Amino acid sequence: MPYTPELLEELNILIRFDLVTNQQGLKVHTQTADVKVISATRRLYDKGLVTQPDGGYLTSLGRNALDHAHAALALLTEGSAHVATTPKHEVKISA
């Protein structure tokens, strides 16, 4: 299944959250934000990834999704230089 524009919008919202702390959330201002951002944030809320329809904080599921989103983004933007040579059935990520 390919990434849809809606999923990409959700991923773009997720990666705005801070990886270091759970004490920082996001607030999407419904009167000034782009409609796509508002909709994506609402979908994240409906999926249980954030605590409020307009952002709030990540849930534990949202934190897990954020970790995976950042890992995928790093692999795709930094290339395969960080992927160790391993058998095809086992891929290791090196720091």
PDB file of N, CA, C and O in Angstrom, chain B, residues numbered from 101:
ATOM      1  N   MET B 101       0.841  -1.171   0.000  1.00  0.00           N
ATOM      2  CA  MET B 101       0.000   0.000   0.000  1.00  0.00           C
ATOM      3  C   MET B 101       0.892   1.242   0.000  1.00  0.00           C
ATOM      4  O   MET B 101       1.701   1.416   0.911  1.00  0.00           O
ATOM      5  N   PRO B 102       0.758   2.096  -0.996  1.00  0.00           N
ATOM      6  CA  PRO B 102       1.581   3.314  -1.028  1.00  0.00           C
ATOM      7  C   PRO B 102       1.093   4.355  -0.022  1.00  0.00           C
ATOM      8  O   PRO B 102      -0.049   4.319   0.436  1.00  0.00           O
ATOM      9  N   TYR B 103       1.980   5.270   0.302  1.00  0.00           N
ATOM     10  CA  TYR B 103       1.597   6.381   1.170  1.00  0.00           C
ATOM     11  C   TYR B 103       0.638   7.296   0.410  1.00  0.00           C
ATOM     12  O   TYR B 103       0.906   7.700  -0.721  1.00  0.00           O
ATOM     13  N   THR B 104      -0.461   7.606   1.042  1.00  0.00           N
ATOM     14  CA  THR B 104      -1.419   8.539   0.457  1.00  0.00           C
ATOM     15  C   THR B 104      -1.039   9.953   0.884  1.00  0.00           C
ATOM     16  O   THR B 104      -0.284  10.121   1.841  1.00  0.00           O
ATOM     17  N   PRO B 105      -1.546  10.967   0.195  1.00  0.00           N
ATOM     18  CA  PRO B 105      -1.278  12.332   0.645  1.00  0.00           C
ATOM     19  C   PRO B 105      -1.726  12.563   2.098  1.00  0.00           C
ATOM     20  O   PRO B 105      -1.075  13.301   2.837  1.00  0.00           O
ATOM     21  N   GLU B 106      -2.828  11.936   2.501  1.00  0.00           N
ATOM     22  CA  GLU B 106      -3.316  12.094   3.872  1.00  0.00           C
ATOM     23  C   GLU B 106      -2.345  11.500   4.886  1.00  0.00           C
ATOM     24  O   GLU B 106      -2.095  12.098   5.932  1.00  0.00           O
ATOM     25  N   LEU B 107      -1.791  10.313   4.577  1.00  0.00           N
ATOM     26  CA  LEU B 107      -0.814   9.705   5.486  1.00  0.00           C
ATOM     27  C   LEU B 107       0.453  10.543   5.574  1.00  0.00           C
ATOM     28  O   LEU B 107       1.036  10.681   6.649  1.00  0.00           O
ATOM     29  N   LEU B 108       0.881  11.101   4.449  1.00  0.00           N
ATOM     30  CA  LEU B 108       2.061  11.966   4.471  1.00  0.00           C
ATOM     31  C   LEU B 108       1.820  13.212   5.317  1.00  0.00           C
ATOM     32  O   LEU B 108       2.716  13.664   6.030  1.00  0.00           O
ATOM     33  N   GLU B 109       0.623  13.763   5.241  1.00  0.00           N
ATOM     34  CA  GLU B 109       0.289  14.913   6.081  1.00  0.00           C
ATOM     35  C   GLU B 109       0.339  14.538   7.557  1.00  0.00           C
ATOM     36  O   GLU B 109       0.826  15.315   8.378  1.00  0.00           O
ATOM     37  N   GLU B 110      -0.158  13.357   7.898  1.00  0.00           N
ATOM     38  CA  GLU B 110      -0.116  12.897   9.285  1.00  0.00           C
ATOM     39  C   GLU B 110       1.329  12.699   9.742  1.00  0.00           C
ATOM     40  O   GLU B 110       1.686  13.084  10.855  1.00  0.00           O
ATOM     41  N   LEU B 111       2.152  12.103   8.894  1.00  0.00           N
ATOM     42  CA  LEU B 111       3.565  11.922   9.241  1.00  0.00           C
ATOM     43  C   LEU B 111       4.258  13.263   9.432  1.00  0.00           C
ATOM     44  O   LEU B 111       5.089  13.411  10.328  1.00  0.00           O
ATOM     45  N   ASN B 112       3.923  14.233   8.602  1.00  0.00           N
ATOM     46  CA  ASN B 112       4.516  15.567   8.743  1.00  0.00           C
ATOM     47  C   ASN B 112       4.108  16.238  10.048  1.00  0.00           C
ATOM     48  O   ASN B 112       4.885  17.012  10.608  1.00  0.00           O
ATOM     49  N   ILE B 113       2.919  15.959  10.537  1.00  0.00           N
ATOM     50  CA  ILE B 113       2.508  16.476  11.852  1.00  0.00           C
ATOM     51  C   ILE B 113       3.284  15.737  12.947  1.00  0.00           C
ATOM     52  O   ILE B 113       3.818  16.361  13.863  1.00  0.00           O
ATOM     53  N   LEU B 114       3.343  14.421  12.847  1.00  0.00           N
ATOM     54  CA  LEU B 114       4.037  13.622  13.868  1.00  0.00           C
ATOM     55  C   LEU B 114       5.477  14.069  14.067  1.00  0.00           C
ATOM     56  O   LEU B 114       5.932  14.202  15.203  1.00  0.00           O
ATOM     57  N   ILE B 115       6.200  14.302  12.975  1.00  0.00           N
ATOM     58  CA  ILE B 115       7.625  14.607  13.125  1.00  0.00           C
ATOM     59  C   ILE B 115       7.875  15.998  13.686  1.00  0.00           C
ATOM     60  O   ILE B 115       9.026  16.359  13.933  1.00  0.00           O
ATOM     61  N   ARG B 116       6.836  16.780  13.890  1.00  0.00           N
ATOM     62  CA  ARG B 116       6.992  18.080  14.546  1.00  0.00           C
ATOM     63  C   ARG B 116       7.093  17.943  16.066  1.00  0.00           C
ATOM     64  O   ARG B 116       7.519  18.877  16.746  1.00  0.00           O
ATOM     65  N   PHE B 117       6.706  16.786  16.599  1.00  0.00           N
ATOM     66  CA  PHE B 117       6.807  16.556  18.040  1.00  0.00           C
ATOM     67  C   PHE B 117       8.259  16.307  18.407  1.00  0.00           C
ATOM     68  O   PHE B 117       9.031  15.784  17.603  1.00  0.00           O
ATOM     69  N   ASP B 118       8.625  16.682  19.616  1.00  0.00           N
ATOM     70  CA  ASP B 118       9.990  16.550  20.119  1.00  0.00           C
ATOM     71  C   ASP B 118      10.267  15.102  20.506  1.00  0.00           C
ATOM     72  O   ASP B 118       9.500  14.493  21.253  1.00  0.00           O
ATOM     73  N   LEU B 119      11.364  14.558  19.995  1.00  0.00           N
ATOM     74  CA  LEU B 119      11.774  13.194  20.345  1.00  0.00           C
ATOM     75  C   LEU B 119      12.341  13.098  21.752  1.00  0.00           C
ATOM     76  O   LEU B 119      12.294  12.032  22.366  1.00  0.00           O
ATOM     77  N   VAL B 120      12.877  14.196  22.269  1.00  0.00           N
ATOM     78  CA  VAL B 120      13.603  14.178  23.532  1.00  0.00           C
ATOM     79  C   VAL B 120      12.675  14.206  24.743  1.00  0.00           C
ATOM     80  O   VAL B 120      12.954  13.548  25.745  1.00  0.00           O
ATOM     81  N   THR B 121      11.588  14.949  24.666  1.00  0.00           N
ATOM     82  CA  THR B 121      10.737  15.121  25.839  1.00  0.00           C
ATOM     83  C   THR B 121       9.269  14.890  25.502  1.00  0.00           C
ATOM     84  O   THR B 121       8.812  15.155  24.390  1.00  0.00           O
ATOM     85  N   ASN B 122       8.550  14.390  26.494  1.00  0.00           N
ATOM     86  CA  ASN B 122       7.103  14.242  26.366  1.00  0.00           C
ATOM     87  C   ASN B 122       6.375  15.462  26.926  1.00  0.00           C
ATOM     88  O   ASN B 122       5.145  15.513  26.915  1.00  0.00           O
ATOM     89  N   GLN B 123       7.126  16.432  27.411  1.00  0.00           N
ATOM     90  CA  GLN B 123       6.547  17.606  28.057  1.00  0.00           C
ATOM     91  C   GLN B 123       6.195  18.718  27.073  1.00  0.00           C
ATOM     92  O   GLN B 123       5.674  19.759  27.474  1.00  0.00           O
ATOM     93  N   GLN B 124       6.474  18.507  25.803  1.00  0.00           N
ATOM     94  CA  GLN B 124       6.190  19.518  24.794  1.00  0.00           C
ATOM     95  C   GLN B 124       5.165  18.970  23.816  1.00  0.00           C
ATOM     96  O   GLN B 124       5.362  17.902  23.237  1.00  0.00           O
ATOM     97  N   GLY B 125       4.071  19.699  23.630  1.00  0.00           N
ATOM     98  CA  GLY B 125       3.034  19.283  22.708  1.00  0.00           C
ATOM     99  C   GLY B 125       2.914  20.245  21.546  1.00  0.00           C
ATOM    100  O   GLY B 125       3.757  21.120  21.350  1.00  0.00           O
ATOM    101  N   LEU B 126       1.854  20.070  20.781  1.00  0.00           N
ATOM    102  CA  LEU B 126       1.559  20.946  19.647  1.00  0.00           C
ATOM    103  C   LEU B 126       0.150  21.492  19.774  1.00  0.00           C
ATOM    104  O   LEU B 126      -0.740  20.831  20.309  1.00  0.00           O
ATOM    105  N   LYS B 127      -0.041  22.685  19.285  1.00  0.00           N
ATOM    106  CA  LYS B 127      -1.367  23.295  19.244  1.00  0.00           C
ATOM    107  C   LYS B 127      -1.600  23.756  17.813  1.00  0.00           C
ATOM    108  O   LYS B 127      -0.861  24.597  17.301  1.00  0.00           O
ATOM    109  N   VAL B 128      -2.624  23.210  17.167  1.00  0.00           N
ATOM    110  CA  VAL B 128      -2.990  23.621  15.819  1.00  0.00           C
ATOM    111  C   VAL B 128      -4.140  24.610  15.944  1.00  0.00           C
ATOM    112  O   VAL B 128      -5.225  24.262  16.410  1.00  0.00           O
ATOM    113  N   HIS B 129      -3.897  25.824  15.530  1.00  0.00           N
ATOM    114  CA  HIS B 129      -4.906  26.878  15.625  1.00  0.00           C
ATOM    115  C   HIS B 129      -5.879  26.744  14.457  1.00  0.00           C
ATOM    116  O   HIS B 129      -5.525  26.995  13.304  1.00  0.00           O
ATOM    117  N   THR B 130      -7.089  26.350  14.769  1.00  0.00           N
ATOM    118  CA  THR B 130      -8.063  26.022  13.737  1.00  0.00           C
ATOM    119  C   THR B 130      -8.510  27.220  12.911  1.00  0.00           C
ATOM    120  O   THR B 130      -9.079  27.041  11.834  1.00  0.00           O
ATOM    121  N   GLN B 131      -8.270  28.418  13.381  1.00  0.00           N
ATOM    122  CA  GLN B 131      -8.681  29.588  12.606  1.00  0.00           C
ATOM    123  C   GLN B 131      -7.581  30.118  11.698  1.00  0.00           C
ATOM    124  O   GLN B 131      -7.854  30.926  10.811  1.00  0.00           O
ATOM    125  N   THR B 132      -6.345  29.679  11.902  1.00  0.00           N
ATOM    126  CA  THR B 132      -5.250  30.185  11.079  1.00  0.00           C
ATOM    127  C   THR B 132      -4.461  29.085  10.360  1.00  0.00           C
ATOM    128  O   THR B 132      -3.764  29.371   9.387  1.00  0.00           O
ATOM    129  N   ALA B 133      -4.558  27.858  10.815  1.00  0.00           N
ATOM    130  CA  ALA B 133      -3.785  26.770  10.212  1.00  0.00           C
ATOM    131  C   ALA B 133      -4.414  26.322   8.898  1.00  0.00           C
ATOM    132  O   ALA B 133      -5.606  26.516   8.656  1.00  0.00           O
ATOM    133  N   ASP B 134      -3.592  25.725   8.070  1.00  0.00           N
ATOM    134  CA  ASP B 134      -4.046  25.150   6.812  1.00  0.00           C
ATOM    135  C   ASP B 134      -5.060  24.040   7.099  1.00  0.00           C
ATOM    136  O   ASP B 134      -4.917  23.296   8.070  1.00  0.00           O
ATOM    137  N   VAL B 135      -6.068  23.936   6.260  1.00  0.00           N
ATOM    138  CA  VAL B 135      -7.127  22.932   6.437  1.00  0.00           C
ATOM    139  C   VAL B 135      -6.542  21.517   6.447  1.00  0.00           C
ATOM    140  O   VAL B 135      -7.024  20.656   7.183  1.00  0.00           O
ATOM    141  N   LYS B 136      -5.517  21.273   5.642  1.00  0.00           N
ATOM    142  CA  LYS B 136      -4.899  19.940   5.592  1.00  0.00           C
ATOM    143  C   LYS B 136      -4.210  19.610   6.915  1.00  0.00           C
ATOM    144  O   LYS B 136      -4.238  18.461   7.355  1.00  0.00           O
ATOM    145  N   VAL B 137      -3.603  20.589   7.540  1.00  0.00           N
ATOM    146  CA  VAL B 137      -2.942  20.391   8.839  1.00  0.00           C
ATOM    147  C   VAL B 137      -3.990  20.104   9.913  1.00  0.00           C
ATOM    148  O   VAL B 137      -3.817  19.211  10.741  1.00  0.00           O
ATOM    149  N   ILE B 138      -5.063  20.864   9.887  1.00  0.00           N
ATOM    150  CA  ILE B 138      -6.159  20.651  10.852  1.00  0.00           C
ATOM    151  C   ILE B 138      -6.733  19.252  10.703  1.00  0.00           C
ATOM    152  O   ILE B 138      -6.944  18.553  11.693  1.00  0.00           O
ATOM    153  N   SER B 139      -6.987  18.844   9.460  1.00  0.00           N
ATOM    154  CA  SER B 139      -7.560  17.516   9.201  1.00  0.00           C
ATOM    155  C   SER B 139      -6.606  16.399   9.601  1.00  0.00           C
ATOM    156  O   SER B 139      -7.022  15.401  10.190  1.00  0.00           O
ATOM    157  N   ALA B 140      -5.330  16.568   9.282  1.00  0.00           N
ATOM    158  CA  ALA B 140      -4.342  15.542   9.634  1.00  0.00           C
ATOM    159  C   ALA B 140      -4.225  15.396  11.140  1.00  0.00           C
ATOM    160  O   ALA B 140      -4.121  14.281  11.650  1.00  0.00           O
ATOM    161  N   THR B 141      -4.242  16.511  11.854  1.00  0.00           N
ATOM    162  CA  THR B 141      -4.152  16.464  13.317  1.00  0.00           C
ATOM    163  C   THR B 141      -5.382  15.779  13.894  1.00  0.00           C
ATOM    164  O   THR B 141      -5.268  14.995  14.836  1.00  0.00           O
ATOM    165  N   ARG B 142      -6.533  16.059  13.352  1.00  0.00           N
ATOM    166  CA  ARG B 142      -7.766  15.414  13.816  1.00  0.00           C
ATOM    167  C   ARG B 142      -7.713  13.902  13.571  1.00  0.00           C
ATOM    168  O   ARG B 142      -8.157  13.123  14.413  1.00  0.00           O
ATOM    169  N   ARG B 143      -7.177  13.491  12.431  1.00  0.00           N
ATOM    170  CA  ARG B 143      -7.058  12.055  12.143  1.00  0.00           C
ATOM    171  C   ARG B 143      -6.103  11.386  13.135  1.00  0.00           C
ATOM    172  O   ARG B 143      -6.347  10.263  13.577  1.00  0.00           O
ATOM    173  N   LEU B 144      -5.019  12.078  13.481  1.00  0.00           N
ATOM    174  CA  LEU B 144      -4.106  11.518  14.490  1.00  0.00           C
ATOM    175  C   LEU B 144      -4.824  11.342  15.825  1.00  0.00           C
ATOM    176  O   LEU B 144      -4.610  10.353  16.526  1.00  0.00           O
ATOM    177  N   TYR B 145      -5.667  12.293  16.166  1.00  0.00           N
ATOM    178  CA  TYR B 145      -6.460  12.188  17.392  1.00  0.00           C
ATOM    179  C   TYR B 145      -7.433  11.005  17.296  1.00  0.00           C
ATOM    180  O   TYR B 145      -7.551  10.217  18.234  1.00  0.00           O
ATOM    181  N   ASP B 146      -8.117  10.889  16.176  1.00  0.00           N
ATOM    182  CA  ASP B 146      -9.073   9.787  15.980  1.00  0.00           C
ATOM    183  C   ASP B 146      -8.395   8.423  16.048  1.00  0.00           C
ATOM    184  O   ASP B 146      -9.017   7.433  16.433  1.00  0.00           O
ATOM    185  N   LYS B 147      -7.131   8.374  15.675  1.00  0.00           N
ATOM    186  CA  LYS B 147      -6.365   7.122  15.705  1.00  0.00           C
ATOM    187  C   LYS B 147      -5.716   6.866  17.064  1.00  0.00           C
ATOM    188  O   LYS B 147      -5.089   5.827  17.267  1.00  0.00           O
ATOM    189  N   GLY B 148      -5.866   7.813  17.996  1.00  0.00           N
ATOM    190  CA  GLY B 148      -5.312   7.641  19.333  1.00  0.00           C
ATOM    191  C   GLY B 148      -3.843   7.974  19.457  1.00  0.00           C
ATOM    192  O   GLY B 148      -3.181   7.508  20.384  1.00  0.00           O
ATOM    193  N   LEU B 149      -3.313   8.780  18.532  1.00  0.00           N
ATOM    194  CA  LEU B 149      -1.890   9.115  18.568  1.00  0.00           C
ATOM    195  C   LEU B 149      -1.602  10.407  19.321  1.00  0.00           C
ATOM    196  O   LEU B 149      -0.498  10.589  19.833  1.00  0.00           O
ATOM    197  N   VAL B 150      -2.584  11.312  19.394  1.00  0.00           N
ATOM    198  CA  VAL B 150      -2.438  12.558  20.154  1.00  0.00           C
ATOM    199  C   VAL B 150      -3.622  12.704  21.101  1.00  0.00           C
ATOM    200  O   VAL B 150      -4.665  12.078  20.913  1.00  0.00           O
ATOM    201  N   THR B 151      -3.445  13.539  22.118  1.00  0.00           N
ATOM    202  CA  THR B 151      -4.438  13.630  23.190  1.00  0.00           C
ATOM    203  C   THR B 151      -5.604  14.567  22.917  1.00  0.00           C
ATOM    204  O   THR B 151      -6.633  14.479  23.586  1.00  0.00           O
ATOM    205  N   GLN B 152      -5.459  15.468  21.939  1.00  0.00           N
ATOM    206  CA  GLN B 152      -6.506  16.449  21.666  1.00  0.00           C
ATOM    207  C   GLN B 152      -6.757  16.539  20.160  1.00  0.00           C
ATOM    208  O   GLN B 152      -5.848  16.287  19.369  1.00  0.00           O
ATOM    209  N   PRO B 153      -7.974  16.892  19.758  1.00  0.00           N
ATOM    210  CA  PRO B 153      -8.261  17.038  18.326  1.00  0.00           C
ATOM    211  C   PRO B 153      -7.411  18.112  17.646  1.00  0.00           C
ATOM    212  O   PRO B 153      -7.201  18.061  16.434  1.00  0.00           O
ATOM    213  N   ASP B 154      -6.925  19.077  18.417  1.00  0.00           N
ATOM    214  CA  ASP B 154      -6.083  20.135  17.853  1.00  0.00           C
ATOM    215  C   ASP B 154      -4.610  19.955  18.219  1.00  0.00           C
ATOM    216  O   ASP B 154      -3.837  20.913  18.193  1.00  0.00           O
ATOM    217  N   GLY B 155      -4.231  18.736  18.555  1.00  0.00           N
ATOM    218  CA  GLY B 155      -2.828  18.425  18.852  1.00  0.00           C
ATOM    219  C   GLY B 155      -2.639  17.877  20.232  1.00  0.00           C
ATOM    220  O   GLY B 155      -2.861  16.691  20.477  1.00  0.00           O
ATOM    221  N   GLY B 156      -2.228  18.736  21.139  1.00  0.00           N
ATOM    222  CA  GLY B 156      -1.970  18.285  22.504  1.00  0.00           C
ATOM    223  C   GLY B 156      -0.644  17.560  22.588  1.00  0.00           C
ATOM    224  O   GLY B 156       0.356  17.997  22.019  1.00  0.00           O
ATOM    225  N   TYR B 157      -0.644  16.451  23.302  1.00  0.00           N
ATOM    226  CA  TYR B 157       0.565  15.664  23.524  1.00  0.00           C
ATOM    227  C   TYR B 157       0.430  14.317  22.832  1.00  0.00           C
ATOM    228  O   TYR B 157      -0.672  13.887  22.494  1.00  0.00           O
ATOM    229  N   LEU B 158       1.556  13.662  22.627  1.00  0.00           N
ATOM    230  CA  LEU B 158       1.534  12.314  22.069  1.00  0.00           C
ATOM    231  C   LEU B 158       1.048  11.316  23.114  1.00  0.00           C
ATOM    232  O   LEU B 158       1.389  11.428  24.292  1.00  0.00           O
ATOM    233  N   THR B 159       0.269  10.362  22.690  1.00  0.00           N
ATOM    234  CA  THR B 159      -0.066   9.228  23.545  1.00  0.00           C
ATOM    235  C   THR B 159       1.110   8.248  23.472  1.00  0.00           C
ATOM    236  O   THR B 159       2.058   8.489  22.725  1.00  0.00           O
ATOM    237  N   SER B 160       1.067   7.168  24.218  1.00  0.00           N
ATOM    238  CA  SER B 160       2.152   6.186  24.121  1.00  0.00           C
ATOM    239  C   SER B 160       2.200   5.577  22.718  1.00  0.00           C
ATOM    240  O   SER B 160       3.280   5.296  22.198  1.00  0.00           O
ATOM    241  N   LEU B 161       1.048   5.377  22.116  1.00  0.00           N
ATOM    242  CA  LEU B 161       1.000   4.882  20.734  1.00  0.00           C
ATOM    243  C   LEU B 161       1.589   5.924  19.782  1.00  0.00           C
ATOM    244  O   LEU B 161       2.308   5.575  18.846  1.00  0.00           O
ATOM    245  N   GLY B 162       1.287   7.191  20.019  1.00  0.00           N
ATOM    246  CA  GLY B 162       1.828   8.266  19.204  1.00  0.00           C
ATOM    247  C   GLY B 162       3.332   8.374  19.330  1.00  0.00           C
ATOM    248  O   GLY B 162       4.028   8.641  18.350  1.00  0.00           O
ATOM    249  N   ARG B 163       3.832   8.167  20.532  1.00  0.00           N
ATOM    250  CA  ARG B 163       5.286   8.198  20.766  1.00  0.00           C
ATOM    251  C   ARG B 163       5.970   7.084  19.986  1.00  0.00           C
ATOM    252  O   ARG B 163       7.028   7.287  19.391  1.00  0.00           O
ATOM    253  N   ASN B 164       5.360   5.911  19.996  1.00  0.00           N
ATOM    254  CA  ASN B 164       5.886   4.777  19.231  1.00  0.00           C
ATOM    255  C   ASN B 164       5.890   5.097  17.740  1.00  0.00           C
ATOM    256  O   ASN B 164       6.868   4.820  17.046  1.00  0.00           O
ATOM    257  N   ALA B 165       4.797   5.680  17.249  1.00  0.00           N
ATOM    258  CA  ALA B 165       4.710   6.062  15.839  1.00  0.00           C
ATOM    259  C   ALA B 165       5.763   7.111  15.497  1.00  0.00           C
ATOM    260  O   ALA B 165       6.367   7.056  14.426  1.00  0.00           O
ATOM    261  N   LEU B 166       5.989   8.069  16.401  1.00  0.00           N
ATOM    262  CA  LEU B 166       6.998   9.104  16.177  1.00  0.00           C
ATOM    263  C   LEU B 166       8.387   8.489  16.056  1.00  0.00           C
ATOM    264  O   LEU B 166       9.157   8.864  15.172  1.00  0.00           O
ATOM    265  N   ASP B 167       8.708   7.557  16.932  1.00  0.00           N
ATOM    266  CA  ASP B 167      10.011   6.896  16.866  1.00  0.00           C
ATOM    267  C   ASP B 167      10.211   6.230  15.511  1.00  0.00           C
ATOM    268  O   ASP B 167      11.275   6.353  14.903  1.00  0.00           O
ATOM    269  N   HIS B 168       9.194   5.529  15.043  1.00  0.00           N
ATOM    270  CA  HIS B 168       9.284   4.847  13.745  1.00  0.00           C
ATOM    271  C   HIS B 168       9.326   5.841  12.583  1.00  0.00           C
ATOM    272  O   HIS B 168      10.047   5.626  11.608  1.00  0.00           O
ATOM    273  N   ALA B 169       8.566   6.915  12.681  1.00  0.00           N
ATOM    274  CA  ALA B 169       8.566   7.932  11.623  1.00  0.00           C
ATOM    275  C   ALA B 169       9.940   8.568  11.492  1.00  0.00           C
ATOM    276  O   ALA B 169      10.429   8.772  10.380  1.00  0.00           O
ATOM    277  N   HIS B 170      10.569   8.883  12.625  1.00  0.00           N
ATOM    278  CA  HIS B 170      11.906   9.475  12.583  1.00  0.00           C
ATOM    279  C   HIS B 170      12.930   8.479  12.046  1.00  0.00           C
ATOM    280  O   HIS B 170      13.834   8.863  11.304  1.00  0.00           O
ATOM    281  N   ALA B 171      12.798   7.210  12.412  1.00  0.00           N
ATOM    282  CA  ALA B 171      13.728   6.199  11.915  1.00  0.00           C
ATOM    283  C   ALA B 171      13.602   6.055  10.400  1.00  0.00           C
ATOM    284  O   ALA B 171      14.611   5.990   9.699  1.00  0.00           O
ATOM    285  N   ALA B 172      12.387   6.006   9.898  1.00  0.00           N
ATOM    286  CA  ALA B 172      12.176   5.895   8.454  1.00  0.00           C
ATOM    287  C   ALA B 172      12.706   7.132   7.741  1.00  0.00           C
ATOM    288  O   ALA B 172      13.355   7.019   6.701  1.00  0.00           O
ATOM    289  N   LEU B 173      12.437   8.297   8.284  1.00  0.00           N
ATOM    290  CA  LEU B 173      12.913   9.538   7.679  1.00  0.00           C
ATOM    291  C   LEU B 173      14.438   9.580   7.631  1.00  0.00           C
ATOM    292  O   LEU B 173      15.024   9.998   6.633  1.00  0.00           O
ATOM    293  N   ALA B 174      15.072   9.145   8.712  1.00  0.00           N
ATOM    294  CA  ALA B 174      16.531   9.131   8.754  1.00  0.00           C
ATOM    295  C   ALA B 174      17.100   8.179   7.702  1.00  0.00           C
ATOM    296  O   ALA B 174      18.058   8.515   7.006  1.00  0.00           O
ATOM    297  N   LEU B 175      16.513   7.005   7.591  1.00  0.00           N
ATOM    298  CA  LEU B 175      16.993   6.050   6.588  1.00  0.00           C
ATOM    299  C   LEU B 175      16.823   6.584   5.177  1.00  0.00           C
ATOM    300  O   LEU B 175      17.698   6.402   4.331  1.00  0.00           O
ATOM    301  N   LEU B 176      15.710   7.235   4.922  1.00  0.00           N
ATOM    302  CA  LEU B 176      15.433   7.716   3.576  1.00  0.00           C
ATOM    303  C   LEU B 176      16.226   8.974   3.219  1.00  0.00           C
ATOM    304  O   LEU B 176      16.541   9.189   2.048  1.00  0.00           O
ATOM    305  N   THR B 177      16.548   9.796   4.199  1.00  0.00           N
ATOM    306  CA  THR B 177      17.265  11.029   3.899  1.00  0.00           C
ATOM    307  C   THR B 177      18.775  10.885   4.042  1.00  0.00           C
ATOM    308  O   THR B 177      19.527  11.575   3.354  1.00  0.00           O
ATOM    309  N   GLU B 178      19.227  10.001   4.922  1.00  0.00           N
ATOM    310  CA  GLU B 178      20.658   9.821   5.117  1.00  0.00           C
ATOM    311  C   GLU B 178      21.210   8.698   4.257  1.00  0.00           C
ATOM    312  O   GLU B 178      22.424   8.509   4.183  1.00  0.00           O
ATOM    313  N   GLY B 179      20.341   7.964   3.616  1.00  0.00           N
ATOM    314  CA  GLY B 179      20.768   6.896   2.734  1.00  0.00           C
ATOM    315  C   GLY B 179      21.146   5.629   3.459  1.00  0.00           C
ATOM    316  O   GLY B 179      20.894   5.476   4.654  1.00  0.00           O
ATOM    317  N   SER B 180      21.748   4.731   2.727  1.00  0.00           N
ATOM    318  CA  SER B 180      22.051   3.404   3.260  1.00  0.00           C
ATOM    319  C   SER B 180      23.390   3.356   3.984  1.00  0.00           C
ATOM    320  O   SER B 180      23.824   2.279   4.393  1.00  0.00           O
ATOM    321  N   ALA B 181      24.052   4.488   4.150  1.00  0.00           N
ATOM    322  CA  ALA B 181      25.353   4.508   4.826  1.00  0.00           C
ATOM    323  C   ALA B 181      25.264   4.032   6.266  1.00  0.00           C
ATOM    324  O   ALA B 181      26.251   3.553   6.823  1.00  0.00           O
ATOM    325  N   HIS B 182      24.085   4.161   6.878  1.00  0.00           N
ATOM    326  CA  HIS B 182      23.926   3.757   8.268  1.00  0.00           C
ATOM    327  C   HIS B 182      23.355   2.354   8.421  1.00  0.00           C
ATOM    328  O   HIS B 182      23.130   1.899   9.542  1.00  0.00           O
ATOM    329  N   VAL B 183      23.119   1.672   7.321  1.00  0.00           N
ATOM    330  CA  VAL B 183      22.595   0.305   7.383  1.00  0.00           C
ATOM    331  C   VAL B 183      23.769  -0.644   7.233  1.00  0.00           C
ATOM    332  O   VAL B 183      24.455  -0.648   6.210  1.00  0.00           O
ATOM    333  N   ALA B 184      23.994  -1.447   8.263  1.00  0.00           N
ATOM    334  CA  ALA B 184      25.123  -2.377   8.253  1.00  0.00           C
ATOM    335  C   ALA B 184      24.875  -3.498   7.242  1.00  0.00           C
ATOM    336  O   ALA B 184      23.729  -3.840   6.952  1.00  0.00           O
ATOM    337  N   THR B 185      25.945  -4.058   6.718  1.00  0.00           N
ATOM    338  CA  THR B 185      25.829  -5.180   5.794  1.00  0.00           C
ATOM    339  C   THR B 185      25.461  -6.424   6.587  1.00  0.00           C
ATOM    340  O   THR B 185      26.204  -6.851   7.470  1.00  0.00           O
ATOM    341  N   THR B 186      24.322  -6.993   6.270  1.00  0.00           N
ATOM    342  CA  THR B 186      23.818  -8.173   6.959  1.00  0.00           C
ATOM    343  C   THR B 186      23.128  -9.063   5.949  1.00  0.00           C
ATOM    344  O   THR B 186      22.870  -8.634   4.824  1.00  0.00           O
ATOM    345  N   PRO B 187      22.823 -10.306   6.330  1.00  0.00           N
ATOM    346  CA  PRO B 187      22.043 -11.159   5.436  1.00  0.00           C
ATOM    347  C   PRO B 187      20.711 -10.502   5.086  1.00  0.00           C
ATOM    348  O   PRO B 187      20.193  -9.684   5.847  1.00  0.00           O
ATOM    349  N   LYS B 188      20.160 -10.868   3.924  1.00  0.00           N
ATOM    350  CA  LYS B 188      18.925 -10.259   3.444  1.00  0.00           C
ATOM    351  C   LYS B 188      17.771 -10.376   4.426  1.00  0.00           C
ATOM    352  O   LYS B 188      16.914  -9.493   4.465  1.00  0.00           O
ATOM    353  N   HIS B 189      17.723 -11.424   5.207  1.00  0.00           N
ATOM    354  CA  HIS B 189      16.597 -11.617   6.134  1.00  0.00           C
ATOM    355  C   HIS B 189      16.756 -10.833   7.429  1.00  0.00           C
ATOM    356  O   HIS B 189      15.838 -10.801   8.249  1.00  0.00           O
ATOM    357  N   GLU B 190      17.907 -10.203   7.623  1.00  0.00           N
ATOM    358  CA  GLU B 190      18.139  -9.486   8.873  1.00  0.00           C
ATOM    359  C   GLU B 190      18.839  -8.158   8.588  1.00  0.00           C
ATOM    360  O   GLU B 190      19.976  -8.133   8.115  1.00  0.00           O
ATOM    361  N   VAL B 191      18.156  -7.067   8.877  1.00  0.00           N
ATOM    362  CA  VAL B 191      18.740  -5.735   8.642  1.00  0.00           C
ATOM    363  C   VAL B 191      18.995  -5.076   9.985  1.00  0.00           C
ATOM    364  O   VAL B 191      18.102  -5.005  10.829  1.00  0.00           O
ATOM    365  N   LYS B 192      20.206  -4.598  10.179  1.00  0.00           N
ATOM    366  CA  LYS B 192      20.564  -3.912  11.417  1.00  0.00           C
ATOM    367  C   LYS B 192      20.829  -2.448  11.102  1.00  0.00           C
ATOM    368  O   LYS B 192      21.413  -2.121  10.069  1.00  0.00           O
ATOM    369  N   ILE B 193      20.397  -1.578  11.993  1.00  0.00           N
ATOM    370  CA  ILE B 193      20.636  -0.152  11.854  1.00  0.00           C
ATOM    371  C   ILE B 193      21.747   0.217  12.824  1.00  0.00           C
ATOM    372  O   ILE B 193      21.645  -0.063  14.018  1.00  0.00           O
ATOM    373  N   SER B 194      22.800   0.839  12.329  1.00  0.00           N
ATOM    374  CA  SER B 194      23.880   1.257  13.214  1.00  0.00           C
ATOM    375  C   SER B 194      23.788   2.747  13.466  1.00  0.00           C
ATOM    376  O   SER B 194      23.308   3.503  12.622  1.00  0.00           O
ATOM    377  N   ALA B 195      24.255   3.163  14.638  1.00  0.00           N
ATOM    378  CA  ALA B 195      24.194   4.583  15.002  1.00  0.00           C
ATOM    379  C   ALA B 195      25.299   5.370  14.389  1.00  0.00           C
ATOM    380  O   ALA B 195      25.386   6.580  14.600  1.00  0.00           O
TER     381      ALA B 195
END
